[in-house]
Every structure is written in structure tokens, then in C-alpha cells.
Amino acid sequence: MQESRLFRILYYLLDKGRATAPELAEKFEVSVRTVYRDIDALSGAGIPVYTEAGRNGGIYLMNHFVLDKVILEDQEKREILSAMQNASVVGIEGKKTTLEKLSALFGMSPEKWYEVDFSRWGSQTGDNEKFELLRNAITVHRRVRILYAGTGRKKERRTVEPLKLLYKSKAWYLKAWCMKREALRLFKLNRILECGLLGESFTPKVFPEQEVISENAPEGVLLSDGLPEEEPPQVILSFSAHMAYRVYDEFDRSQIEELPDGRLLVTAPMPEDEWLIAFLLSFGSQVEVIRPAYLRPVLAERALEIYRMNTSDGQSIPERNQN
């Protein structure tokens, strides 16, 4: 307990510059005598902490102080800086300044081994601004008004109480209480077309994860952190070798079998719904459905509809090359 308090006193002094003993005693809920014992302990550990009497006195650290190795190992310092960098890149207010202070304190710079940008390729700042607005709404417990494009539904305005931002399977989601549905819902961030912070505060609700329902899934599908509660049926697909870059983007390596002729056989649980048809059509002629068999004519008919819509007469269809 004392070690924890010693660190908290140390970082408090680093942040404030100096403090009085009564101020520290009130802050950490101990006696003034205990504060002075803690200051002696810090000084004994090699921390250049000083006390100064008088009206403008107080307890302070020597300027340009750097934490010595006896307090934190280099690896521990790097881990702290990395954690602070995680917070700063997602725009958490004040963490960039804290990161700079700790970098100076430790006498080392954080290793910038990654970069985070929430915007899509080709977009400007809209995605980042939306993420920041929702993050702020979660932090201060304010309701948000959104315009949402749901699967198979018209665009719809909702008032939600944002609880958490969730990253799952290469996409960001907002976990929120939907005022209209009176239930917890997952909203895919890319489908939130507009959002605005309201002046209405709320008390965050707590729900079991299995009660989360996705606004992107068919009506009534229960989700747990964005995944179906009951695993969907296995779908077997055969992809051309030319689609390897996309196949490895979309599926886990354990779901992919590389065939001798270069084709990729994928076996994966996938929901047999409108989303799957659209997903398969995005591969054009480079995918073949092996199972379930009933999807083959469905996919072929949908492709035929697309062809008819995009030909001049909408009637003639060239014969398939049998060679």
C-alpha cells in the first residue's frame, strides 16, 4: 500500500510542481506525519524531493529530475510510454501532454512503432471527427442523435446512449442503448452517416454481453461482442488464386486450404443471408460455392439480374464458353 502511495505522491508532484504537506495528506487520505514519512522514504530511495518552509514553501522535486533505474527498469518505462501512446493516438484528452511529461521524466522517447488513423482511404477528417465525438459522448455520458443505414432498412434516425467503442473483425462498432428499441444495440461506425452530441445526460446501463443485438444483422439475431450467439452454418467456397490477397484479408489462415492447382478452398461459418450474397458477388467470377448447394442458383440468378441491368437491351446473354 505504501509503495503505491509513494508512486502517486511522486506523480502528483511531477504534475503539480509542488504541494504542501496538508494538501498531500488530504489528497491521499493520510496524516501529515505520514506524508513526511513518505517524503523521507522517497528521499531515501534516491528521489531528489525537497521541503521548503515558509509562506511560499512546500514539497517539490528538483528540476529536470529523471526517474532512476532503481525505481523503474527500462522495459517498464517503455511499457508505460507505450500505454500512454495508445491513449494519445485515440485522442484521449490530455494524454499527449502526459506522454511528453513522462518521456522527459524517463529520459527517453516513446518508440513510435505503429500509427493509428480511424479514417478510411480517400476520406478526409469525417471518420476521425465522428470517432472523437462518440468517444467524448461516452466519457461525459451524453446522448447522441445518429442517422444510421441499417442492413435491408431505410436510413433511420436514432437517439442512443453510447457505452463503448468496440473493434471487432476489422471494423469499429458503437455499443449503445437505443432509445427507440429500448435495448442494447451494436451500430457499425461506417454506417453512422451523421451524429450529433445532445445536451441530455444519462446514467450508463450494464448488460450481459449476450444481450447485445446488432443493427447490421437480420432482425432478432443475438450477438456477443459482435459475433452471433449461435455459430452460423459452415460454408465452403473455392476461390481463384488471383483472389489470394482478398481471401487472406477476409478469412483466418486456419480456414484456408491451398489446393495443388493454386485455388484456395475456404471452410468458414457464415450467415446465409443477403449479406453473404453481396459478399460473394464482390468476387465476381473468381469464387465458386461448393456448399450449401442451394446458394449456387441463388448466386447465379443474382449475377444474371446484374448483367441484365447493365446491358443495353437487357435481353441477350452471350453463351458461356465451354472451352
Disulfide bonds with the S-S distance in Angstrom:
none
